[in-house]
Amino acid sequence: MSVEISLKHRIGAFDLTAEFVSGAGITALFGRSGSGKTTLVNLMAGLMRPDSGRIKIGSRVLFDSAAGIDLPAHRRRIGYVFQEARLFPHLTVKQNLLYGAWFAKARGKADFNHVVSMLGIGALLARRPLNLSGGEKQRVAIGRALLSNPDILLMDEPLASLDDDRKGEILPYLERLRDDASIPIIYVTHAVSEIARLAASVVLLSDGKSIASGPAADILGRLDLLPFTSQDESGAGSLIDATVARHEIEDQLSVLASPLGELRIPALGAPIGTALRIQIKARDVMLSLTRPTDISALNIVPCRIVELREDESGMVNVGLDHDGAHFLARVTPKSVRHLDLVPGKNVYAVIKSVAFDRRHVGAWG
């Protein structure tokens, strides 16, 4: 099922212009605070009326200013998960979930047991929201939205109110939701790490405008978009699809088969054959003109320089290619001069195994 958005809206002095098409899986609406992400999902949900444009989900047109179509929110078949869970405090978890299912009675019920199992909330059914952790509340809120049997799920920064431990608790469930749900998911975030774990595609917003959209790896890997996609010098990086090839148990390492060749990372609990997506931070990639020897780094990738671009801080982001796989490095201007780094030059990229953060390694598919 596809999502087609073409909207214009003005709030005070803020103008929103958004246009994109997305498909199955999770599409991240990504941008800094104030870029228009929440406004856009509120327009999609029918909580606000656009000045003009069109919203189409699958074959259903929800809004078309030219045709005079504007379905009310309760008829749009949209599940909405807010930053806070917004559960009914006087109801049990099961009663909160059944409230979502009540809205679906006119168009068929979602499978209650499947949703409960997928989100791991079976043991919570008799409890009330006051006795749930932040991560548990969000899982229940997601379940309630799914049980309304929506055509699309909107998630407005669902992890924003959680600390790192609670985020780590809920991310595997969001991965399962992405892989099991048969509906598009629009996921609002300003965190690159969440995109790395979850999103198939990205719509990039800046100052109320959708300035780019496409596969997540392509958007995050574009040097011209780094001013918008990396919040700071640590944010720039590359997304690489990989598969667990084997485990080197004695060395506490897992070996991944990837488009960059074999990569060794700290040991994972994932079985051999598991599909993953990893994030390689540009700051964690060193460059050498010759193949290094007698060094501690375990990942050495021969590659060719495609592009160099200086950022606002004066550092240089380097686009690299290895047999068609693209990734990034970040070096100083002095290193560029000393190594005479120019497009077309062959170099070796050095990536330390310990640079891989387990929290940013996500199951994929």
C-alpha positions as CSV (number, residue, x, y, z in Angstrom):
1,M,0.0,0.0,0.0
2,S,1.4,3.4,-1.0
3,V,1.2,6.8,0.7
4,E,0.9,9.9,-1.5
5,I,1.3,13.3,0.2
6,S,1.1,16.7,-1.4
7,L,0.2,19.4,1.1
8,K,0.6,23.1,1.8
9,H,-0.3,24.7,5.1
10,R,0.4,27.9,7.0
11,I,0.4,28.4,10.7
12,G,1.2,32.0,11.7
13,A,4.5,32.7,10.1
14,F,5.4,29.0,9.5
15,D,4.8,27.6,6.0
16,L,4.7,23.8,5.5
17,T,5.2,22.4,2.0
18,A,5.4,18.6,1.8
19,E,5.4,16.2,-1.1
20,F,6.4,12.6,-1.1
21,V,5.4,9.1,-2.0
22,S,6.3,6.1,0.3
23,G,5.5,2.4,0.5
24,A,5.5,-0.5,2.9
25,G,7.6,-0.6,6.0
26,I,8.7,2.3,8.1
27,T,9.1,5.7,6.5
28,A,10.9,8.2,8.8
29,L,9.9,11.8,8.8
30,F,13.3,13.2,9.8
31,G,14.5,16.7,10.7
32,R,15.4,19.0,13.4
33,S,12.9,20.3,16.0
34,G,10.6,22.9,14.4
35,S,11.0,21.5,10.9
36,G,7.3,20.6,10.6
37,K,7.2,16.8,11.3
38,T,4.4,16.8,13.9
39,T,2.4,19.3,11.9
40,L,2.6,17.0,8.9
41,V,1.3,13.9,10.7
42,N,-1.4,15.9,12.4
43,L,-2.5,17.0,8.9
44,M,-2.5,13.4,7.7
45,A,-4.5,12.3,10.7
46,G,-7.2,14.9,10.2
47,L,-6.4,16.7,13.4
48,M,-5.7,19.8,11.3
49,R,-7.0,20.8,7.9
50,P,-4.4,21.6,5.2
51,D,-4.8,24.8,3.2
52,S,-4.5,22.8,0.0
53,G,-3.2,19.5,-1.4
54,R,-4.0,15.8,-1.4
55,I,-3.6,12.8,1.0
56,K,-4.0,9.4,-0.5
57,I,-3.5,6.1,1.3
58,G,-3.6,3.1,-1.0
59,S,-6.7,3.6,-3.2
60,R,-8.5,5.9,-0.6
61,V,-8.3,9.7,-0.9
62,L,-8.5,11.2,2.6
63,F,-8.2,14.8,1.5
64,D,-8.3,16.6,-1.8
65,S,-8.8,20.4,-1.7
66,A,-9.5,20.5,-5.4
67,A,-12.1,17.8,-5.3
68,G,-13.7,19.0,-2.0
69,I,-12.8,15.8,-0.1
70,D,-12.0,16.0,3.6
71,L,-12.7,12.9,5.6
72,P,-13.1,13.4,9.3
73,A,-10.4,11.9,11.5
74,H,-12.6,9.0,12.7
75,R,-13.2,7.9,9.1
76,R,-9.6,8.0,8.0
77,R,-8.6,4.5,9.3
78,I,-5.4,5.9,10.8
79,G,-3.7,4.6,14.0
80,Y,-1.8,7.4,15.9
81,V,0.8,6.8,18.5
82,F,1.8,10.0,20.3
83,Q,5.0,10.9,22.2
84,E,3.2,10.0,25.4
85,A,1.1,6.9,25.6
86,R,-2.1,8.6,26.5
87,L,-3.7,5.5,28.0
88,F,-6.9,5.7,30.0
89,P,-5.6,5.5,33.6
90,H,-8.8,4.0,35.0
91,L,-8.8,1.1,32.6
92,T,-6.6,-2.1,32.6
93,V,-4.2,-2.8,29.8
94,K,-6.7,-5.2,28.2
95,Q,-9.5,-2.7,28.4
96,N,-7.3,0.0,26.8
97,L,-6.5,-2.5,24.0
98,L,-10.1,-3.4,23.5
99,Y,-11.0,0.3,23.3
100,G,-8.9,0.3,20.1
101,A,-10.6,-2.8,18.8
102,W,-14.0,-1.2,19.4
103,F,-13.2,1.3,16.6
104,A,-12.5,-1.5,14.2
105,K,-15.8,-3.3,14.6
106,A,-17.2,-1.8,11.3
107,R,-14.4,-3.0,9.2
108,G,-13.2,-6.3,10.8
109,K,-11.1,-6.9,13.8
110,A,-7.3,-7.2,14.1
111,D,-6.0,-10.4,15.7
112,F,-5.9,-9.5,19.4
113,N,-3.7,-12.4,20.5
114,H,-1.2,-11.8,17.6
115,V,-0.9,-8.1,18.5
116,V,-0.4,-8.9,22.2
117,S,2.2,-11.6,21.4
118,M,4.1,-9.4,18.9
119,L,4.4,-6.6,21.4
120,G,5.1,-8.9,24.4
121,I,2.4,-7.4,26.6
122,G,0.5,-10.6,27.5
123,A,1.7,-10.4,31.2
124,L,0.5,-6.8,31.4
125,L,-3.1,-7.3,30.6
126,A,-4.5,-7.1,34.1
127,R,-2.4,-4.1,35.1
128,R,-3.2,-0.4,35.0
129,P,-1.1,2.3,33.2
130,L,0.1,3.7,36.6
131,N,2.0,0.4,37.2
132,L,3.7,0.3,33.8
133,S,7.2,1.6,32.7
134,G,7.5,4.1,30.0
135,G,8.4,1.5,27.4
136,E,5.5,-0.8,28.5
137,K,3.1,2.1,28.1
138,Q,4.3,2.8,24.6
139,R,3.9,-0.9,23.6
140,V,0.4,-0.8,24.9
141,A,-0.3,2.4,23.0
142,I,1.0,0.8,19.8
143,G,-1.2,-2.3,20.4
144,R,-4.3,-0.1,20.9
145,A,-3.6,1.7,17.6
146,L,-3.0,-1.6,15.7
147,L,-6.2,-3.1,17.1
148,S,-8.2,-0.3,15.5
149,N,-7.3,-2.1,12.3
150,P,-5.9,1.0,10.5
151,D,-4.7,1.4,7.0
152,I,-1.7,3.3,8.2
153,L,0.1,3.9,11.5
154,L,1.5,7.3,12.5
155,M,4.1,7.4,15.2
156,D,5.1,10.8,16.5
157,E,8.5,10.4,18.2
158,P,7.3,7.4,20.3
159,L,10.7,7.1,22.0
160,A,11.3,10.8,22.8
161,S,10.1,10.5,26.4
162,L,12.1,7.4,27.2
163,D,15.6,7.1,28.6
164,D,18.2,5.0,26.8
165,D,17.4,1.8,28.7
166,R,13.7,2.0,27.9
167,K,14.5,2.8,24.3
168,G,16.7,-0.3,24.2
169,E,13.7,-2.3,25.6
170,I,11.2,-1.1,23.0
171,L,13.3,-1.0,19.8
172,P,13.2,-4.8,19.2
173,Y,9.4,-4.7,19.4
174,L,9.4,-1.9,16.8
175,E,11.6,-4.0,14.6
176,R,9.1,-6.8,14.9
177,L,6.2,-4.4,14.2
178,R,8.0,-3.2,11.0
179,D,8.5,-6.8,9.8
180,D,5.1,-8.2,10.8
181,A,2.7,-5.3,10.1
182,S,1.2,-5.2,6.6
183,I,0.5,-1.5,6.7
184,P,2.7,1.6,6.0
185,I,4.2,3.2,9.1
186,I,5.1,6.9,9.2
187,Y,7.6,7.4,12.0
188,V,8.6,10.9,13.2
189,T,12.1,11.2,14.6
190,H,15.1,13.4,14.9
191,A,17.4,10.5,15.9
192,V,19.7,9.0,13.3
193,S,20.1,5.9,15.5
194,E,16.4,5.2,15.3
195,I,16.4,5.5,11.5
196,A,19.4,3.2,11.4
197,R,17.5,0.5,13.3
198,L,14.0,0.9,11.8
199,A,13.5,2.9,8.6
200,A,13.4,1.7,5.1
201,S,13.0,5.2,3.7
202,V,13.3,8.7,4.8
203,V,11.5,12.0,4.1
204,L,13.8,14.9,5.1
205,L,12.2,18.0,6.4
206,S,13.8,21.4,6.9
207,D,12.1,24.7,7.8
208,G,8.8,23.3,6.7
209,K,9.8,21.9,3.4
210,S,10.4,18.3,2.3
211,I,13.8,18.7,0.7
212,A,14.6,15.0,-0.1
213,S,13.1,11.5,0.1
214,G,14.2,8.0,-0.7
215,P,15.9,4.9,0.8
216,A,17.4,5.6,4.2
217,A,20.9,4.6,3.2
218,D,20.8,6.9,0.2
219,I,19.5,9.9,2.1
220,L,21.9,9.5,5.1
221,G,24.9,8.9,2.8
222,R,24.5,12.0,0.6
223,L,27.2,14.5,1.4
224,D,25.1,17.4,0.2
225,L,22.4,16.5,2.8
226,L,24.8,16.1,5.8
227,P,24.0,19.7,7.1
228,F,20.4,18.5,7.6
229,T,20.9,14.8,8.5
230,S,23.8,15.0,11.0
231,Q,22.9,17.0,14.1
232,D,26.6,17.2,15.2
233,E,30.0,15.9,14.1
234,S,29.1,12.4,15.4
235,G,25.9,12.0,13.4
236,A,27.3,11.5,9.9
237,G,27.5,7.9,8.9
238,S,26.5,5.1,6.6
239,L,23.9,2.3,6.8
240,I,25.1,-1.1,5.6
241,D,23.0,-4.3,5.2
242,A,24.8,-7.4,6.4
243,T,24.3,-11.0,7.4
244,V,25.8,-12.9,10.4
245,A,28.3,-15.2,8.7
246,R,29.9,-16.8,11.8
247,H,30.9,-16.2,15.4
248,E,34.5,-16.2,16.6
249,I,33.6,-17.2,20.1
250,E,37.1,-17.3,21.6
251,D,37.7,-13.7,20.5
252,Q,34.2,-12.5,21.4
253,L,33.5,-11.4,17.8
254,S,30.8,-11.8,15.2
255,V,31.8,-11.8,11.5
256,L,29.3,-10.2,9.1
257,A,29.1,-10.7,5.4
258,S,28.5,-7.3,3.8
259,P,28.9,-5.3,0.6
260,L,32.1,-4.0,2.2
261,G,33.4,-7.6,2.6
262,E,33.7,-9.4,6.0
263,L,33.3,-7.1,9.0
264,R,34.2,-8.1,12.5
265,I,32.2,-6.5,15.3
266,P,31.7,-7.2,19.0
267,A,29.9,-10.5,19.6
268,L,26.2,-10.6,18.9
269,G,23.6,-13.1,20.2
270,A,22.1,-13.3,16.7
271,P,22.1,-16.7,15.0
272,I,24.1,-17.4,11.8
273,G,22.2,-16.2,8.8
274,T,20.4,-13.3,10.6
275,A,20.0,-10.2,8.4
276,L,21.1,-7.0,10.1
277,R,21.7,-3.4,9.3
278,I,24.6,-1.7,10.8
279,Q,25.6,2.0,11.1
280,I,29.2,3.0,10.5
281,K,30.0,6.5,11.8
282,A,32.1,8.6,9.5
283,R,34.2,9.7,12.5
284,D,35.2,6.0,13.1
285,V,36.7,5.5,9.6
286,M,40.4,6.2,9.1
287,L,42.0,6.4,5.7
288,S,45.4,5.1,4.5
289,L,47.2,5.2,1.2
290,T,48.7,1.7,1.7
291,R,47.2,-1.4,3.3
292,P,48.0,-1.1,7.0
293,T,49.8,-3.9,8.8
294,D,50.5,-4.6,12.5
295,I,47.6,-2.6,13.7
296,S,44.8,-3.4,16.1
297,A,41.9,-2.5,13.8
298,L,40.4,-5.6,12.2
299,N,38.4,-4.2,9.4
300,I,40.3,-2.9,6.4
301,V,38.4,-2.1,3.2
302,P,40.0,-1.1,-0.1
303,C,38.0,1.6,-1.7
304,R,38.0,4.6,-4.1
305,I,37.3,8.3,-3.2
306,V,34.2,9.5,-4.9
307,E,33.7,13.0,-3.3
308,L,35.1,15.3,-0.7
309,R,33.0,18.0,1.0
310,E,34.0,20.4,3.8
311,D,31.4,20.9,6.5
312,E,30.6,23.9,8.7
313,S,33.1,22.9,11.3
314,G,35.9,22.8,8.8
315,M,36.2,19.0,8.8
316,V,36.1,17.1,5.5
317,N,33.5,14.4,4.8
318,V,34.8,11.8,2.2
319,G,32.5,9.7,0.1
320,L,34.0,6.3,-0.5
321,D,33.0,3.4,-2.9
322,H,33.8,-0.3,-2.5
323,D,32.5,-2.3,-5.5
324,G,29.4,-0.2,-5.7
325,A,28.8,0.1,-1.9
326,H,29.1,3.6,-0.6
327,F,30.1,4.8,2.8
328,L,31.7,7.8,4.5
329,A,34.8,8.9,6.4
330,R,35.5,12.1,8.2
331,V,39.0,13.6,8.3
332,T,40.8,16.8,8.9
333,P,41.9,19.3,6.2
334,K,45.5,18.5,7.2
335,S,44.9,14.8,6.4
336,V,43.4,15.8,3.0
337,R,46.5,17.8,2.2
338,H,49.0,15.3,3.6
339,L,47.5,12.3,1.8
340,D,46.6,14.3,-1.3
341,L,43.1,13.0,-1.1
342,V,41.2,13.7,-4.3
343,P,38.2,12.0,-6.2
344,G,39.3,8.9,-8.0
345,K,42.2,8.1,-5.6
346,N,42.4,4.5,-4.2
347,V,42.7,4.3,-0.4
348,Y,42.1,1.8,2.4
349,A,39.4,2.5,5.0
350,V,40.2,1.3,8.5
351,I,37.3,0.6,10.9
352,K,37.9,-0.5,14.4
353,S,35.7,-3.4,15.6
354,V,35.0,-1.6,18.9
355,A,33.6,1.3,17.0
356,F,30.4,-0.7,16.3
357,D,27.7,0.1,18.9
358,R,25.5,-2.9,19.6
359,R,22.6,-0.5,20.2
360,H,22.8,0.6,16.5
361,V,22.8,-2.9,15.1
362,G,19.3,-3.8,14.1
363,A,17.6,-6.9,12.9
364,W,16.4,-6.4,9.3
365,G,13.8,-8.6,7.6
